[in-house]
Amino acid sequence: MTSNRFSIARHQTHSVAVGPVPVGGNAPVVVQSMTNTDTADADTTTRQVAQLAQAGSELVRITVNSDEAARAVPSIREKLDAMGVTT
């Protein structure tokens, strides 16, 4: 019996779409990152998301840990759309 010590059995998952990016299933590994800004600061968070996208992140996560941060999300999305950032 031969075995490949580099062979890894992967858990089978279903693919889901996060915006236009497929994740899981047979989709390729997605380069992703997470901001370390205060999400309530829409300008700083927008700038960091744009920088991460420029660096190659296909998916950028932000923390929404307060009502103020939640209220900033639409503004962040609008600013990113205006910049042409779709990550």
Secondary structure, DSSP 8 states (H G I E B T S, - for coil): ----TT---------EEETTEEESTT-----EEE--S-TT-HHHHHHHHHHHHHTT-SEEE----SHHHHHHHHHHHHHHHHHT---
